[in-house]
Amino acid sequence: MEKGFNGHFDDDGRIRRTGTLMSASAHIITTVVGSGVLSLSWCFAQLGWITGIVLLVAFAIITWFTCLLLADCYRSPDPVTGTRNYNYMQAVKANLGGVSYRFCGLSQYGTQVGGTIGYTITSAISMA
């Protein structure tokens, strides 16, 4: 029997994912509604309406482009028959190699630690 032939497994032998459009939308909304949206009004106050809108559109285009690049890396090296990359680290390892893989892991963990420290300091200042 071929891999993926059973209805419970993907074509690479892993359990089939059960995400829906609603669950994906919920994950995106919970990611976006946070410090990014809360600080948006302050950014517009600092930049002004014209510059704020121009930069908002520019960053939206950059985000859209990087999403397309990441979607292209989902299966590598071939987009049809390549192995699936289930997370960002696997995509980096498959496309860029070991040194970039280590640097990516270091930068991801560094960003998490830095963000946690920033949120802790901001929360402490807000509660004081």
Buried (B, 14 or more C-beta within 10 A) or exposed (E): EEEBEEEEEEEEEEEEEEEEEEEEEEEEEEEEEEEEEEEEEEEBEEBEEEEBEEEBEEEEEEEEEEEEEEEEBBBBEEEEEBEBBEEEBBBBBBBEEEEEBEEBBEEEEEEEEEEEEEEEEEEEEEEE
